[in-house]
Amino acid sequence: MNPLARSLEELLPERISSTYQCFILLRTALVVSTVCAAFLIPFFGFVMALIGSLFSILVSVILPTLCFVKIVGKKATYTQVVLSVVIAAFGVICGVLGTYSSVLNIMKSYE
């Protein structure tokens, strides 16, 4: 929430965005809007699980290993490259299984 709140504060004039009341009001409004979205959007939990399985694995497992290989390049040992590829492949498998599970849960809730 904090990055979104800071981005919104940057859009406001300096004299308003620097006040403590703006700080509290903006963050409270963001939390309330998120709670309302969770109650009003059908299958919000399933949708969040789908997004989490897609992007969390990508950002926390797959991209760091691929970036390591890209940054180190030719200096990487054979073991480092193999481990990086194995970790990235494991991440892809976990992401696919998590996405599959989330899609199945969404489809079951429609029955």
SULPEGI-V90787 format. One record per pair of residues at least 24 apart in sequence whose ideal C-beta (glycine too) atoms are under 6 Angstrom apart, sorted by sequence separation. I is the first residue (numbers start at 1). J is the second residue. D is the distance in Angstrom with one decimal. If there is no record, write none. Layout:
i;j;d
I;J;D
I;J;D
This chain:
i;j;d
5;30;5.9
62;88;5.2
1;30;5.3
62;91;4.2
61;91;3.5
57;91;5.2
57;94;5.4
57;95;4.0
53;98;2.9
54;99;5.7
53;99;5.0
53;102;5.4
50;102;3.9
49;102;4.5
46;105;5.2
46;106;4.6
43;106;5.9
43;109;5.7
